[in-house]
Amino acid sequence: MILATTRVADFDQFLQTFSTRGAEKRKEYGCTGSTVFRDPDDPGRVMAVFDWDLDGWQRFLGDPEVPGIFAAAGLQEQPVVIEATVEHES
């Protein structure tokens, strides 16, 4: 599982690209699903939890088509992975 955050110019534009071109490209690198969250205090800040391993994420970022997908989604900054610090069993 990966948690990533970024800023977007327009949430609807982001979601449209994330759900189509982005989803297709993520699937090529082994992502099996995602959940998007929007910061209630900052509507330009989005977070996504991906069912993905770090190797697939890094290979995805290295794909030459990804910068164009990020641009089409209106990303204002490169996504940043937030590392887990503690894991608990329930």
C-alpha positions as CSV (number, residue, x, y, z in Angstrom):
1,M,0.0,0.0,0.0
2,I,1.2,3.5,-0.9
3,L,-0.1,6.9,0.4
4,A,0.9,9.8,-1.9
5,T,-0.1,13.5,-1.8
6,T,0.1,16.3,-4.3
7,R,-1.6,19.6,-5.1
8,V,-3.9,20.1,-8.1
9,A,-5.2,23.2,-9.9
10,D,-8.7,21.8,-10.5
11,F,-10.0,18.8,-8.7
12,D,-12.5,17.8,-11.4
13,Q,-9.8,17.9,-14.1
14,F,-7.5,15.8,-11.8
15,L,-10.2,13.2,-11.1
16,Q,-11.1,12.8,-14.8
17,T,-7.5,12.1,-15.8
18,F,-6.7,10.1,-12.7
19,S,-9.7,7.8,-13.4
20,T,-8.9,7.3,-17.0
21,R,-5.4,7.7,-18.5
22,G,-3.9,7.6,-15.0
23,A,-5.7,4.4,-14.1
24,E,-4.7,2.7,-17.3
25,K,-1.0,3.6,-16.8
26,R,-1.0,2.6,-13.1
27,K,-2.5,-0.8,-14.0
28,E,0.5,-1.4,-16.5
29,Y,2.8,-1.2,-13.4
30,G,0.8,-3.5,-11.1
31,C,-1.5,-1.1,-9.3
32,T,-4.8,-2.9,-8.4
33,G,-6.8,-0.1,-7.0
34,S,-6.8,3.3,-5.4
35,T,-8.8,5.6,-3.1
36,V,-8.6,9.4,-3.5
37,F,-9.1,11.8,-0.6
38,R,-9.4,15.6,-0.7
39,D,-8.2,17.8,2.2
40,P,-11.2,19.5,3.7
41,D,-9.1,22.5,4.7
42,D,-7.2,22.8,1.4
43,P,-9.3,21.8,-1.7
44,G,-6.1,21.8,-3.9
45,R,-4.5,19.1,-1.7
46,V,-5.3,15.5,-2.7
47,M,-4.1,12.2,-1.3
48,A,-4.4,8.8,-2.7
49,V,-4.0,5.4,-1.2
50,F,-2.8,2.9,-3.8
51,D,-2.9,-0.9,-3.7
52,W,0.6,-1.1,-5.1
53,D,4.1,-1.9,-4.2
54,L,6.9,0.6,-4.1
55,D,8.8,-1.0,-7.0
56,G,5.7,-0.7,-9.3
57,W,5.3,3.0,-8.1
58,Q,8.9,3.8,-9.0
59,R,8.7,2.1,-12.4
60,F,5.5,4.0,-13.1
61,L,7.2,7.4,-12.2
62,G,10.0,6.4,-14.7
63,D,7.6,5.9,-17.6
64,P,8.1,8.7,-20.2
65,E,4.3,9.1,-20.6
66,V,3.7,9.9,-16.9
67,P,4.8,13.6,-17.0
68,G,2.2,14.2,-19.7
69,I,-0.5,12.4,-17.7
70,F,0.4,14.5,-14.6
71,A,0.2,17.7,-16.7
72,A,-3.2,16.7,-18.1
73,A,-4.3,16.1,-14.5
74,G,-3.2,19.6,-13.5
75,L,-0.7,18.5,-10.9
76,Q,1.1,21.5,-9.4
77,E,3.8,19.4,-7.8
78,Q,5.3,16.0,-8.1
79,P,3.4,13.4,-5.9
80,V,5.2,12.7,-2.6
81,V,4.9,9.3,-0.9
82,I,4.2,9.5,2.8
83,E,6.0,6.7,4.6
84,A,4.2,4.6,7.2
85,T,5.8,5.0,10.6
86,V,3.9,2.4,12.6
87,E,1.8,-0.6,11.6
88,H,-0.7,-2.2,14.0
89,E,-2.6,-5.4,13.9
90,S,-6.3,-5.0,14.9
